[in-house]
Amino acid sequence: MRIIFLFIFLGCIGLLGYAQYLQHVEDLLPCPLCVAQRVAYWLVGLTALLAFFHNPKKIGRRIYGSLTATFALAGAVVAARQSWLIRFPESFSCGISPEEAFLNSLPIAQWWPGMFEANGDCMDVDWEFLSLTISDWSLIAFASLASMALCTLLEKK
């Protein structure tokens, strides 16, 4: 089961790398909900990396698996919220908001603004693949990561 944690970590690194590509090469600015999803990917990835290196026994695997799944499910909730906002934009305004001001004032946004500074609008749809937006794909990715993390809870030994 240790290998599952490595796959989760590598998946998060790949997704965060692609987010950097979209931001810095394709000029798609991240919104507050995008940044919240990035934080969730970091939490999922770092927890999985710790689990991989620690290589815990049954109880430790369950703790790491539960934490990883929880962070992934939290990210899925944020991604689902953004997907909903894209489809029903009249229900909420994102853009320059208290959330954006709060996220941009955090030390992590000051330390690494290229990753954690929110400057975009949550309802902009500048990228689609197979008729799904970035937030839709992020929701699928979080669900997949959570499923892999939950598999570590099912191991009997």
N, C-alpha and C positions, 0 to 999 in steps of 0.2 A: 504493500500500500504506500510505501514511501515514494514510489515513482509517481503516484497520482499528485502528490504535493508538488513535485518538480514540474509536472505538466501544467498545473494550475499557475505556478509562478511564471513559467515561460509564456503561458497564454496572456497573463496580465502584462508582462513586459512587451509582448508583441502588440497588444492593444494600445498600451500607452505610447509606444513608439509610433504607431499609426496615427494616434491623436496628435502627436508632435508634427508628423508629416502634414496632416491636414491643416494644422495651424500655421506652420512656418513656410510650407511650400505652396499649398493651395489657398492660403490666406483666409481660412475659416476661423473666426474668432470664437473662443469658447464662452458660453454663457454661464451664469451661476450654477445652473443644474448640470452643465457639462463638467464644471470644476468639481462639484460634489461627487459626480460619478468617477472622476479621476482619483479623488481621495479614496473612494471605495475600492477602486482597482489597486491602489497602493496598499491599502490595509489587507485586502485579500492576498495580494502577492507576497507581501512581507510576512504575513502569518504562515502562508504555505512554505516560504523559504525557511523560516525558523523551524517548522515541522520537519522539513526535509533534512536539515542539518542536525537537528536534535534527535531524529529517529526514535521517537518515544514508543513505549509499550502501549498496551491496549487503552488504559485510562488517558494517557497523554495524547494518543491519537484521537480519542473522542473529544478531548478538550480542543485540540487544534482544529479538528474537523468541524466542530460546532462553531468555533469562532470564525473560521473561514466561510462557512455557509451563512452565518449571520451577517457578516460584512457583505457577502455577495447578494444576499436577499435585500439588504438595505440599499445597495446600489441598484438592484432591480426595481425597487419601489420608486427611486428617483427617476430612473429611465422611463418607467411606465408613466409617471407624472408628466415628464416632458413630452412623451409621445401623445398623451391625451391633450396637452396644451397645444401641440402643433395641429391637432385635428379640430380643436374647439378653441381658437384663439380669443374669442370674445369673452371667455370665462375668466381670463387672468392676464395681467400685463407683467412681463418679466423685465426685459431691458435694464435700464438704470433703476435699480430698486434697492431697498434696504438690505436684501440678501447679497447683492453685488457689492455694496459698500462694506458690509460685514466681512465677506470673503476676502476682499482686497485689502482689508486692514489687518488680517491675520499675519502673524510672522512668517508662515510658510509661503504666502503670496509675495512677501517682501524678499524672502530668501531665494525663491525660484519663480519669478513672475512669468517666465515662458511656459510654465506648467500649471501654475495655480492662480493666475490672475484672470478674473472674469471681465470680459469686455464686450461680449456678443449679446445678441437677442435670442432668447430661448425659442422663439417661434419662427426663426429664420430657417428655411429649408433650402440650403445651397448645395446639398449633396444627397443623392439617392442611389441605391443599388437594388435592383429587382423590386422596385416600387417601395422599398423600405428606407426610412430615414436613419441617420446616425443613431438616434435614440432608440429606434426599433431594434437595430442590430446590437446595440449595447444591452438592451433588455434580454435578447437571445443569448448574448455572451454571459451575462450575469446568471441567467438561469442555468446555462451549461456549467459554469464554474461552481454554482451551488450544488448542482447534481453530482459533480465529481467529488466535492467536499463531503456530501452526504454518503457517498459510497464508502468513504473511510470509516464511517460510523457502523457500517454493516459487517465489517470484517470480524470474524469470530475469534481469531487468535490474538 
